[in-house]
Amino acid sequence: MILNLLADATAAVRFDSLGLSPVALDLGWLQIRWYSLAYLAGIIVGWWYLTRLLKEPGAPMARRHADDLIFWATIGIIVGGRLAYVFFYRPDILANPLEILRLWEGGMSFHGGVIGVSIGLIWMARSNGLDWLRIHDYVACCVPFGLFFGRLANFVNGELWGRPTDVAWAVIFPRAGPEPRHPSQLYEAGLEGIVLFSVLWFLFWRTDARYQPGKLVGTFLLGYGLSRVLVELVREPDAGLENLWWGLSMGQTLSVPMILGGIYLIATAKGRRRRVEPIAGTESVA
Protein backbone atom coordinates (compact mmCIF):
# COMPACT_ATOMS: atom_id res chain seq x y z
CA MET A 1 0.00 0.00 0.00
CA ILE A 2 2.80 2.41 0.92
CA LEU A 3 4.57 1.70 -2.37
CA ASN A 4 1.37 2.35 -4.29
CA LEU A 5 0.86 5.68 -2.52
CA LEU A 6 4.42 6.73 -3.26
CA ALA A 7 3.98 5.77 -6.90
CA ASP A 8 0.80 7.85 -7.14
CA ALA A 9 2.48 10.81 -5.44
CA THR A 10 5.29 10.86 -7.99
CA ALA A 11 3.08 10.19 -11.03
CA ALA A 12 2.69 12.92 -13.58
CA VAL A 13 -0.46 15.00 -13.47
CA ARG A 14 -2.87 14.30 -16.30
CA PHE A 15 -4.10 17.56 -17.76
CA ASP A 16 -7.52 16.07 -18.46
CA SER A 17 -7.98 15.38 -14.75
CA LEU A 18 -7.72 19.09 -13.90
CA GLY A 19 -11.12 19.85 -15.41
CA LEU A 20 -9.84 22.86 -17.35
CA SER A 21 -11.42 24.16 -20.55
CA PRO A 22 -10.33 26.89 -22.96
CA VAL A 23 -13.92 28.16 -22.91
CA ALA A 24 -14.82 30.25 -19.86
CA LEU A 25 -18.47 30.74 -20.82
CA ASP A 26 -20.43 28.95 -23.53
CA LEU A 27 -23.72 30.60 -24.49
CA GLY A 28 -24.17 28.45 -27.56
CA TRP A 29 -24.15 31.32 -30.01
CA LEU A 30 -21.17 32.89 -28.27
CA GLN A 31 -18.10 31.40 -26.63
CA ILE A 32 -15.97 33.49 -24.29
CA ARG A 33 -12.50 32.02 -23.98
CA TRP A 34 -10.02 32.35 -21.14
CA TYR A 35 -7.41 33.55 -23.63
CA SER A 36 -9.53 36.58 -24.50
CA LEU A 37 -10.32 37.23 -20.84
CA ALA A 38 -6.60 37.08 -20.02
CA TYR A 39 -5.86 39.89 -22.47
CA LEU A 40 -8.80 41.89 -21.13
CA ALA A 41 -7.74 41.36 -17.51
CA GLY A 42 -4.16 42.32 -18.27
CA ILE A 43 -5.23 45.57 -19.92
CA ILE A 44 -7.73 46.51 -17.20
CA VAL A 45 -5.48 45.68 -14.24
CA GLY A 46 -2.51 47.27 -15.98
CA TRP A 47 -4.51 50.45 -16.60
CA TRP A 48 -5.61 50.55 -12.94
CA TYR A 49 -2.03 50.14 -11.72
CA LEU A 50 -0.82 52.80 -14.14
CA THR A 51 -3.32 55.31 -12.71
CA ARG A 52 -1.98 54.45 -9.27
CA LEU A 53 1.60 55.12 -10.37
CA LEU A 54 0.57 58.45 -11.89
CA LYS A 55 -0.61 59.69 -8.50
CA GLU A 56 2.96 59.67 -7.24
CA PRO A 57 5.21 62.75 -7.55
CA GLY A 58 7.08 63.08 -10.82
CA ALA A 59 4.55 61.46 -13.15
CA PRO A 60 5.45 61.94 -16.84
CA MET A 61 1.84 62.46 -17.91
CA ALA A 62 -1.62 63.28 -16.61
CA ARG A 63 -4.43 60.84 -15.88
CA ARG A 64 -6.21 61.82 -19.10
CA HIS A 65 -3.19 60.72 -21.09
CA ALA A 66 -3.47 57.24 -19.57
CA ASP A 67 -6.83 56.71 -21.27
CA ASP A 68 -5.37 57.53 -24.70
CA LEU A 69 -2.36 55.40 -23.91
CA ILE A 70 -4.48 52.30 -23.23
CA PHE A 71 -6.14 52.68 -26.63
CA TRP A 72 -2.83 52.86 -28.52
CA ALA A 73 -1.27 50.12 -26.40
CA THR A 74 -4.20 47.78 -27.11
CA ILE A 75 -3.90 48.39 -30.86
CA GLY A 76 -0.14 47.81 -30.63
CA ILE A 77 -0.58 44.53 -28.75
CA ILE A 78 -3.05 43.13 -31.25
CA VAL A 79 -1.45 44.30 -34.49
CA GLY A 80 2.20 43.90 -33.46
CA GLY A 81 1.66 40.62 -31.63
CA ARG A 82 -0.29 39.01 -34.45
CA LEU A 83 1.91 40.15 -37.32
CA ALA A 84 5.11 39.10 -35.55
CA TYR A 85 3.61 35.67 -34.83
CA VAL A 86 2.75 35.23 -38.50
CA PHE A 87 6.12 36.40 -39.82
CA PHE A 88 8.36 34.63 -37.27
CA TYR A 89 6.39 31.51 -36.35
CA ARG A 90 3.71 30.84 -39.00
CA PRO A 91 4.70 32.35 -42.36
CA ASP A 92 2.48 29.72 -44.02
CA ILE A 93 -0.52 31.83 -42.96
CA LEU A 94 0.55 34.45 -45.51
CA ALA A 95 -0.71 32.08 -48.22
CA ASN A 96 -4.22 32.86 -46.95
CA PRO A 97 -4.01 36.42 -45.54
CA LEU A 98 -7.55 36.35 -44.14
CA GLU A 99 -6.35 33.85 -41.52
CA ILE A 100 -4.32 36.67 -39.97
CA LEU A 101 -7.60 38.09 -38.67
CA ARG A 102 -8.57 34.87 -36.88
CA LEU A 103 -7.31 36.03 -33.50
CA TRP A 104 -9.76 33.86 -31.59
CA GLU A 105 -7.75 30.79 -32.60
CA GLY A 106 -4.70 32.11 -30.72
CA GLY A 107 -1.26 32.85 -32.05
CA MET A 108 0.36 36.01 -30.69
CA SER A 109 4.01 36.97 -30.27
CA PHE A 110 4.93 38.92 -27.15
CA HIS A 111 8.04 40.28 -28.83
CA GLY A 112 5.87 41.68 -31.62
CA GLY A 113 3.46 43.08 -29.05
CA VAL A 114 6.34 44.96 -27.41
CA ILE A 115 7.25 46.57 -30.73
CA GLY A 116 3.63 47.44 -31.46
CA VAL A 117 3.07 48.98 -28.04
CA SER A 118 6.31 50.96 -28.27
CA ILE A 119 5.29 52.45 -31.60
CA GLY A 120 1.88 53.35 -30.19
CA LEU A 121 3.38 54.95 -27.08
CA ILE A 122 5.90 56.99 -29.05
CA TRP A 123 3.11 58.26 -31.31
CA MET A 124 0.93 59.18 -28.34
CA ALA A 125 3.79 60.83 -26.44
CA ARG A 126 5.00 62.96 -29.33
CA SER A 127 1.45 63.99 -30.19
CA ASN A 128 1.09 65.38 -26.68
CA GLY A 129 4.61 66.71 -26.21
CA LEU A 130 5.50 64.13 -23.56
CA ASP A 131 8.70 62.23 -22.76
CA TRP A 132 8.20 58.88 -24.48
CA LEU A 133 11.00 57.10 -22.62
CA ARG A 134 9.65 58.00 -19.18
CA ILE A 135 6.20 56.87 -20.28
CA HIS A 136 7.75 53.55 -21.28
CA ASP A 137 9.16 53.28 -17.76
CA TYR A 138 5.71 53.56 -16.23
CA VAL A 139 4.06 51.22 -18.70
CA ALA A 140 6.79 48.61 -18.20
CA CYS A 141 5.78 48.36 -14.54
CA CYS A 142 2.27 47.32 -15.63
CA VAL A 143 3.08 44.76 -18.31
CA PRO A 144 3.77 41.80 -15.95
CA PHE A 145 0.05 41.64 -15.17
CA GLY A 146 -0.74 40.80 -18.77
CA LEU A 147 2.12 38.31 -18.96
CA PHE A 148 0.91 36.53 -15.83
CA PHE A 149 -2.70 36.21 -17.00
CA GLY A 150 -1.63 35.29 -20.52
CA ARG A 151 0.62 32.44 -19.41
CA LEU A 152 -2.10 31.08 -17.14
CA ALA A 153 -4.43 31.11 -20.14
CA ASN A 154 -1.81 29.20 -22.15
CA PHE A 155 -1.83 26.54 -19.44
CA VAL A 156 -5.63 26.37 -19.35
CA ASN A 157 -5.62 25.98 -23.14
CA GLY A 158 -3.14 23.12 -22.84
CA GLU A 159 -0.75 24.79 -25.29
CA LEU A 160 2.90 25.90 -25.39
CA TRP A 161 3.88 22.96 -23.19
CA GLY A 162 7.41 22.07 -22.13
CA ARG A 163 9.86 19.37 -23.11
CA PRO A 164 9.55 15.79 -21.81
CA THR A 165 10.70 15.39 -18.20
CA ASP A 166 10.47 13.12 -15.17
CA VAL A 167 10.08 15.83 -12.50
CA ALA A 168 7.39 15.18 -9.91
CA TRP A 169 5.21 18.07 -11.12
CA ALA A 170 5.26 17.05 -14.79
CA VAL A 171 1.99 17.24 -16.72
CA ILE A 172 0.71 14.99 -19.50
CA PHE A 173 -0.89 17.29 -22.08
CA PRO A 174 -3.36 15.48 -24.40
CA ARG A 175 -2.17 17.18 -27.58
CA ALA A 176 1.50 16.61 -26.76
CA GLY A 177 1.47 12.83 -26.63
CA PRO A 178 1.82 10.41 -23.70
CA GLU A 179 5.07 11.80 -22.29
CA PRO A 180 5.05 13.87 -19.08
CA ARG A 181 6.24 17.41 -19.79
CA HIS A 182 7.35 20.56 -18.01
CA PRO A 183 4.43 22.93 -17.32
CA SER A 184 6.55 25.69 -18.85
CA GLN A 185 3.54 28.01 -19.04
CA LEU A 186 3.50 28.15 -15.24
CA TYR A 187 7.25 28.76 -15.10
CA GLU A 188 6.75 31.76 -17.37
CA ALA A 189 3.80 33.01 -15.35
CA GLY A 190 6.02 32.97 -12.27
CA LEU A 191 9.14 34.53 -13.81
CA GLU A 192 7.62 36.98 -16.29
CA GLY A 193 4.65 37.82 -14.09
CA ILE A 194 5.32 37.55 -10.36
CA VAL A 195 9.12 37.87 -10.19
CA LEU A 196 9.42 40.63 -12.79
CA PHE A 197 6.57 42.61 -11.25
CA SER A 198 8.20 42.32 -7.82
CA VAL A 199 11.52 43.66 -9.12
CA LEU A 200 9.86 46.60 -10.88
CA TRP A 201 7.66 47.29 -7.85
CA PHE A 202 10.74 47.53 -5.64
CA LEU A 203 12.59 49.81 -8.06
CA PHE A 204 9.61 52.14 -8.48
CA TRP A 205 8.47 52.38 -4.86
CA ARG A 206 11.73 51.94 -2.96
CA THR A 207 14.31 53.67 -5.18
CA ASP A 208 14.55 56.76 -7.40
CA ALA A 209 14.58 54.67 -10.59
CA ARG A 210 11.60 56.53 -12.03
CA TYR A 211 13.72 59.71 -12.16
CA GLN A 212 16.29 57.96 -14.36
CA PRO A 213 14.59 57.67 -17.77
CA GLY A 214 14.99 54.20 -19.25
CA LYS A 215 15.96 52.37 -16.09
CA LEU A 216 12.59 50.75 -15.44
CA VAL A 217 11.87 49.77 -19.02
CA GLY A 218 15.47 48.58 -19.33
CA THR A 219 14.99 46.38 -16.28
CA PHE A 220 11.82 45.00 -17.81
CA LEU A 221 13.51 44.20 -21.12
CA LEU A 222 16.46 42.56 -19.41
CA GLY A 223 14.27 40.62 -16.95
CA TYR A 224 11.87 39.37 -19.59
CA GLY A 225 14.65 38.47 -22.00
CA LEU A 226 16.56 36.45 -19.42
CA SER A 227 13.39 34.73 -18.20
CA ARG A 228 12.41 33.75 -21.72
CA VAL A 229 15.89 32.47 -22.57
CA LEU A 230 15.90 30.30 -19.44
CA VAL A 231 12.39 28.91 -19.89
CA GLU A 232 13.08 28.11 -23.54
CA LEU A 233 15.56 25.52 -22.26
CA VAL A 234 12.64 23.43 -21.00
CA ARG A 235 9.90 24.67 -23.35
CA GLU A 236 9.09 22.66 -26.45
CA PRO A 237 10.18 24.65 -29.53
CA ASP A 238 7.51 25.69 -32.00
CA ALA A 239 6.90 23.25 -34.83
CA GLY A 240 9.38 23.79 -37.66
CA LEU A 241 11.68 25.88 -35.46
CA GLU A 242 13.21 23.08 -33.41
CA ASN A 243 16.76 23.37 -34.72
CA LEU A 244 17.77 26.84 -35.84
CA TRP A 245 21.26 26.71 -37.29
CA TRP A 246 22.71 29.28 -34.87
CA GLY A 247 21.83 27.13 -31.85
CA LEU A 248 19.04 29.19 -30.30
CA SER A 249 15.28 28.77 -30.44
CA MET A 250 13.19 31.48 -32.07
CA GLY A 251 12.04 32.69 -28.64
CA GLN A 252 15.64 32.98 -27.46
CA THR A 253 16.72 34.68 -30.67
CA LEU A 254 14.05 37.35 -30.37
CA SER A 255 14.97 37.85 -26.70
CA VAL A 256 18.63 38.66 -27.37
CA PRO A 257 17.92 42.21 -28.67
CA MET A 258 15.72 42.78 -25.61
CA ILE A 259 18.54 41.74 -23.28
CA LEU A 260 21.10 43.95 -25.04
CA GLY A 261 18.68 46.89 -25.18
CA GLY A 262 17.84 46.45 -21.51
CA ILE A 263 21.50 46.44 -20.47
CA TYR A 264 22.13 49.60 -22.50
CA LEU A 265 19.15 51.48 -21.02
CA ILE A 266 20.09 50.52 -17.45
CA ALA A 267 23.77 51.41 -17.93
CA THR A 268 22.97 54.84 -19.40
CA ALA A 269 19.99 55.72 -17.17
CA LYS A 270 21.97 57.85 -14.69
CA GLY A 271 23.22 60.01 -17.54
CA ARG A 272 19.62 60.86 -18.38
CA ARG A 273 18.69 61.64 -14.79
CA ARG A 274 16.77 64.87 -14.45
CA ARG A 275 15.13 67.00 -11.82
CA VAL A 276 11.38 66.44 -11.84
CA GLU A 277 9.03 68.71 -9.97
CA PRO A 278 7.10 66.87 -7.24
CA ILE A 279 3.77 67.35 -8.95
CA ALA A 280 1.52 64.55 -10.15
CA GLY A 281 -1.48 64.67 -12.44
CA THR A 282 -0.65 67.86 -14.35
CA GLU A 283 -0.24 68.07 -18.12
CA SER A 284 3.40 67.06 -18.02
CA VAL A 285 6.01 67.24 -15.31
CA ALA A 286 8.86 65.61 -17.21
Beta strands, then each sheet from edge to edge (+ up, - down):
strand 1: 13-14
strand 2: 23-26
strand 3: 31-33
strand 4: 171-172
sheet 1: 1+ 4+
sheet 2: 2+ 3-
end
